[in-house]
Amino acid sequence: MIPLNPLPNLIDQVYARILEAIIDRTLPPGHRIRQNELAEKLGVSRQPVSHALHLLHRQGLVAESGRKGFEVTRLDPLRIRQLYEVRGAIDALAARLAAGRIKSDTAGRAHLEATLRAGRAADKKTPLSELIALDVDFHRAIYRLAGNPAIEEMIAPQWPHMRRSMATVLAELDYRQSAWIEHETIAAHIFSGNAKAAEGSALAHAMSAGRMTEERLKAPERAA
């Protein structure tokens, strides 16, 4: 048998590092990516950087710019609103299903409780990247508690875009607190087994976040 090439794993690592830099705005929207410079910073050759950038291009996170170049795409307010509309429906379904399984899935309940404790521990000094991860962990805990793998499978390709949009509102201190208050409400309904209330609060949370994100993204356009 031919030995496996370790390169694919390196590509995954480079992809993940660039993606995180895009999400936390180390590489801001519109930033032109110089492959040689990026490869040097990451301590790798150009090949894995090139492969990773093409993967990001397929996802719409970077766009071609100039001769064989790329730049970080800008978030489209309309597209983000559309994503949140779909996510709202998915989150509502997940919360309803989770409320129906809360008594039978003790591990799932414990996982959701753990994400709430982690979210409560966040403060003004918590890095933006960690705040985004905590938010994602909370919603993923509900998806898993829902007991329907198709939910996570459907939303997984959209997480990079959703995480970028989260950075837009989580950068504001006021929203960080209100977001977790809404999370607490959703979780409380799930823990009580109130499927209808859990569904409604999850939908309201997603739609509210979508509207706020869209408004924040449109603000620079109005000022221009």
Solvent accessible surface area in square Angstrom, and as a share of the most:
residue,aa,sasa,rsa
1,M,242,1.08
2,I,158,0.80
3,P,119,0.75
4,L,174,0.86
5,N,96,0.49
6,P,111,0.70
7,L,38,0.19
8,P,78,0.49
9,N,91,0.47
10,L,59,0.29
11,I,22,0.11
12,D,84,0.44
13,Q,101,0.45
14,V,5,0.03
15,Y,44,0.17
16,A,48,0.38
17,R,153,0.56
18,I,3,0.01
19,L,13,0.06
20,E,61,0.27
21,A,19,0.14
22,I,3,0.01
23,I,3,0.01
24,D,47,0.24
25,R,106,0.39
26,T,97,0.56
27,L,20,0.10
28,P,57,0.36
29,P,51,0.32
30,G,23,0.22
31,H,69,0.31
32,R,91,0.33
33,I,6,0.03
34,R,141,0.52
35,Q,18,0.08
36,N,97,0.50
37,E,82,0.37
38,L,23,0.11
39,A,5,0.04
40,E,144,0.65
41,K,152,0.64
42,L,47,0.23
43,G,66,0.64
44,V,35,0.20
45,S,70,0.45
46,R,118,0.43
47,Q,98,0.44
48,P,1,0.00
49,V,0,0.00
50,S,32,0.20
51,H,82,0.37
52,A,0,0.00
53,L,0,0.00
54,H,90,0.40
55,L,60,0.30
56,L,0,0.00
57,H,67,0.30
58,R,192,0.70
59,Q,60,0.27
60,G,38,0.36
61,L,0,0.00
62,V,2,0.01
63,A,36,0.28
64,E,125,0.56
65,S,24,0.15
66,G,68,0.65
67,R,210,0.77
68,K,164,0.69
69,G,6,0.06
70,F,9,0.04
71,E,56,0.25
72,V,0,0.00
73,T,29,0.17
74,R,171,0.63
75,L,33,0.16
76,D,77,0.40
77,P,13,0.08
78,L,86,0.43
79,R,121,0.44
80,I,3,0.01
81,R,94,0.34
82,Q,70,0.31
83,L,14,0.07
84,Y,5,0.02
85,E,80,0.36
86,V,91,0.52
87,R,9,0.03
88,G,0,0.00
89,A,63,0.49
90,I,22,0.11
91,D,5,0.03
92,A,8,0.06
93,L,61,0.31
94,A,0,0.00
95,A,0,0.00
96,R,96,0.35
97,L,51,0.26
98,A,0,0.00
99,A,4,0.03
100,G,65,0.62
101,R,84,0.31
102,I,5,0.02
103,K,179,0.76
104,S,94,0.61
105,D,29,0.15
106,T,105,0.61
107,A,76,0.59
108,G,12,0.11
109,R,83,0.30
110,A,53,0.41
111,H,67,0.30
112,L,0,0.00
113,E,55,0.25
114,A,40,0.31
115,T,11,0.06
116,L,4,0.02
117,R,144,0.52
118,A,41,0.31
119,G,4,0.04
120,R,138,0.50
121,A,81,0.63
122,A,28,0.22
123,D,84,0.44
124,K,156,0.66
125,K,186,0.79
126,T,15,0.09
127,P,79,0.49
128,L,34,0.17
129,S,46,0.30
130,E,84,0.38
131,L,5,0.03
132,I,1,0.01
133,A,46,0.35
134,L,23,0.12
135,D,8,0.04
136,V,7,0.04
137,D,62,0.32
138,F,0,0.00
139,H,4,0.02
140,R,79,0.29
141,A,1,0.00
142,I,6,0.03
143,Y,3,0.01
144,R,125,0.46
145,L,0,0.00
146,A,4,0.03
147,G,43,0.41
148,N,56,0.29
149,P,96,0.60
150,A,43,0.33
151,I,5,0.03
152,E,46,0.21
153,E,119,0.53
154,M,131,0.59
155,I,5,0.03
156,A,52,0.40
157,P,76,0.48
158,Q,54,0.24
159,W,8,0.03
160,P,10,0.07
161,H,36,0.16
162,M,2,0.01
163,R,44,0.16
164,R,11,0.04
165,S,0,0.00
166,M,8,0.03
167,A,1,0.01
168,T,18,0.10
169,V,3,0.02
170,L,3,0.02
171,A,46,0.36
172,E,60,0.27
173,L,89,0.44
174,D,125,0.65
175,Y,15,0.06
176,R,38,0.14
177,Q,128,0.57
178,S,42,0.27
179,A,1,0.00
180,W,24,0.09
181,I,101,0.51
182,E,52,0.23
183,H,0,0.00
184,E,57,0.26
185,T,58,0.34
186,I,2,0.01
187,A,1,0.01
188,A,56,0.44
189,H,54,0.24
190,I,0,0.00
191,F,45,0.19
192,S,81,0.52
193,G,32,0.31
194,N,70,0.36
195,A,33,0.26
196,K,169,0.72
197,A,28,0.22
198,A,0,0.00
199,E,55,0.25
200,G,40,0.38
201,S,21,0.14
202,A,3,0.03
203,L,77,0.38
204,A,60,0.46
205,H,8,0.04
206,A,1,0.01
207,M,57,0.25
208,S,31,0.20
209,A,8,0.06
210,G,2,0.02
211,R,141,0.51
212,M,53,0.24
213,T,0,0.00
214,E,13,0.06
215,E,77,0.34
216,R,89,0.32
217,L,30,0.15
218,K,62,0.26
219,A,49,0.38
220,P,87,0.55
221,E,108,0.48
222,R,155,0.57
223,A,90,0.70
224,A,120,0.93
